[in-house]
Amino acid sequence: MISSLISIGSFSWGFQNVRPAEVIDRIIAFAVDVITPGKGTGESSWWMKGLRNVQRGSQRIEKEMEFRSHLAEWDDSFPFLHHELIVRYAAGFLASTVALTIWDVVRSGYGGGGRNDRTRRRR
């Protein structure tokens, strides 16, 4: 009974308190960092370094806009499953799982197999 309440409460807390826009922004920033190539060769002069920085910046902006347009297409194709709703559900499930795991550890006596000193069998 108490596990159900903990699960429902933590899911609703995670669902309501997550900020999907910030999560999406961080995921997109990470993906752009991974996909956009880093420093290349031919950057021996300050002029070439500046030119390369401009190219890298434009590639990053281009990739970010591409990701955001894909998200907009997803939202248009599946209006009942908006990307921010997916983030909210994922946060709720994560909060519920963490809360139930902590509850199970506390209930079992920190790894003691669910038995404390009063209920152990004497040999």
N, C-alpha and C positions, 0 to 999 in steps of 0.2 A: 504494500500500500504506500509506504513512504517513498519507495523507489519510483513509483508512478508520479507522485507529486514532485519529486526532485527532477525527474525527467521532463515533465511538462513545464515546470517553472523555469528550468535552465534553458529549455528550447525557446520559450517565449521571450526570456531575457535576451538571449543571443539574437533572436530574430528582430527584436525591436531596437536593440542598441547598436547594431552594426551600421556602419556608414558605407553603403555599397559603392558610392562614387569614389571614395578614397581607396577602397580595395581595388576597384577596376583600374584606377589611375596607377596604383603601384604595380599591378600585374602588367599593364601595358608598358610602363617604364622599364620593368625588368625584361620583358620580351624584346623591347627595342634595343636595350643594352646588349642582349645576347645576340640578336640578329645583325645589328649594325656593325660593320667591320671596324676594327681599331686603327691604330696608327699604321701607316704604310711606309714604303721606302720612298726615298727622294725628299725627305724633310730635313735637308741639311741647312737650308737657309731660312731666315725668318719669314721671307715672302712665301715660300712653299709651305711652311708650317701654317701660316695664316690662311692660305688657299685651301689646304687640307681640312682645317677646322671649319671653314665655311661649307665645304662639301659634306663633311661628316654631319654638321648641323642640319643641312638640308635633307640628308638621307634619314636622319632621325625623325624630322618633322613629317617626311613623306611616309615612313613606316607607321608612325603614330596615327596619322590620318587614315591610312589603310586599315589598321586595326579597328579604329572607331567606326569606319564605314561598314566593316564586316559586322560589328555589333549592331549597328542601325539596321542592316539587312536582316540579321537574326531576329531583332525585335519586330520587324515588319512581317517576316515569315511566320513567326510563332508568337503572336501577341499574348497568348495565355501563359507563356513561359518566358517572360521578360528577363534579360540578363541580370538585372538588379534583384529580381525575385530569386533567381538561382543562388546569388551570393547570400541573400538573407536565409534561405533554406540551409545552405552549407554551414553558415555561422551557427544557426540553431542546432543542427545535428552535432556539430563539433562541441558546442557548449553542453549539450545533453550528454554526450559521450564522456566528456571530461568530468562532469559533475557526478555521473553514475560510477565512473571509475574511482573517483575520490571517495564516494560514499561506500563502495565495496571495500576499499582498503581500510577505511576507518571502522566499518562494521566488522571486518574480519580481524581487527586487532593488529593492524600494521603487518600483515603477512603471517600471522600466527595460525593460519588454517581455520579461522573462525572460532577458535577455542581460547578462552582466557583461563586464568588460574582457578577460578571457581568451578569450571565445568570440565576440567581435565580429569581423565580417569586415572586412578592410582593403581599402580602395579604391585 
